[in-house]
Amino acid sequence: MTQKELSNDRLKAEAAMAQMQMRTRRHFLKESAFGLGALAFGSLFGSCSGNSSRASNDLFDPVNPLAAKPPMFPGKARSVIYIHLAGAPSQLELFNFKPELAKLDGLDCPQSLLEGKTFAFIRGVPKMLGPQAKFKQHGESGLWLSDNLPHLSTVIDEIAFVNTVTTDQFNHAPAQLLMNTGSARSGRPSMGSWITYGLGSENNNLPGYVVLTSGGNNPDGGKSLWGSGFLPSVYQGVQCRSEGDPVLFISDPDGMSRDLRKASIDAINKVNQEEYKTYNDPEILSRISQYEMAYKMQISVPEVMDIKNEPAYIHEMYGTQPGEASFANNVLLARKLVEKGVRFVQLFDWGWDAHGDSAAGAVDIGLVNKCRQVDKPITALLLDLKQRGLLDETLVVWGSEFGRTPMQENRDGKTMAFKGRDHHGDAFTVWMAGGGIKGGTTYGETDEIGYSVVDGKVEAFDIQATILNQMGFDHEQFTYEFQGRPFRLTDVAGKVIHDIIA
């Protein structure tokens, strides 16, 4: 008997067993117990899909869940490119010009900055650390920017800097989850999932939400950062790669023709349709849609993820190297994806932690090298989107999970071998460009050493509310009914930062 015949026999046996289980008394009693219990519980607390308002679960179309849908109101942006620098770069070496901090370099940190504070690693009395970069004013707006980002300085008038973002999380994973899902605990839908659920995709052959990672590792928060949580799984981010097959297992196995692949998917989905008739579970419909999307992606994804055919001037502009895994390649792919109608593209770049425990983690060495990797491609992205007429309708966001302290880290009370800064959630920077954002502006003010917010305090929920607003959603009304109550990305907080909106 051939291997193929053995596989077919095994599949037939599994199908027969499944049918037998469906007919047994034990199976009936087991399913009835859970079903009756669920009905009773639902009658007391409300079902998971009981709200039929425009802002809730009725946005899920089981036949075509990624079909393009209108927003609540006309949004300035149609797509988002969200760049998250995992590890958190120091705002004091990039965006926040603090000459007074330079005067304190090497002095003992005042007790007033330490009392009542909890740090990830700082113990005892650390030394103050002056800025390890030079700052200049740039553009017609005259905004300050460090010499670590020389290319970005040429497009500074396109950018709105929010310098007063805060967080109550000082460890990477929960802080990343808070920024990306609105909760420091895993299980909530990511921002990209919310937006894709609300708006769908403008390309039927591509996912609505694509994730690209670089830096050698995934962020500490893991794949929960682009998960769909309690939303249907069709809205989770699809992770792609810039080298090799763009999606794992996207190529047909040896001996599998495209016609045979289509026939196998049709057969699988026929079984899924029968399962849906039995259980009426919308997640089964998501599974059907994902099989069909995977089949379409076999043709569409390799084409859009191939950057080799881009003109030479584009490769020079971005600093890309086709065939390699790099942040620059991912940035160019992000432009190609939004150009093709993908709704939300998220770029995670790992390696921005700067504790001073190594040269790579030093704010005057490792941070400088990381900036060299991202400065040119991000600048190219803004210029390229603008020259293609896409910047007005594409919201570009740069962010991280928290900032860095004005004092030098002294882990366990000992001065580190290199110049580094500890995690700091009391003030850091997120910037936005395009998508109806007022360029050449800053929002909020921190104290003279960049330690605390003086005016215009912003939370993660405010950033999320502003992004949703630019996409055409009222963050307070954009909800999903789950476990008896309406959930939203911004939980019970958040306000739109109107001062940075054009």
Summary of the structure (lengths in Angstrom):
residues: 502
radius of gyration: 25.0
end to end distance: 70.2
largest distance: 82.0
contacts: 1701
relative contact order: 0.20
helix: 39%
strand: 17%
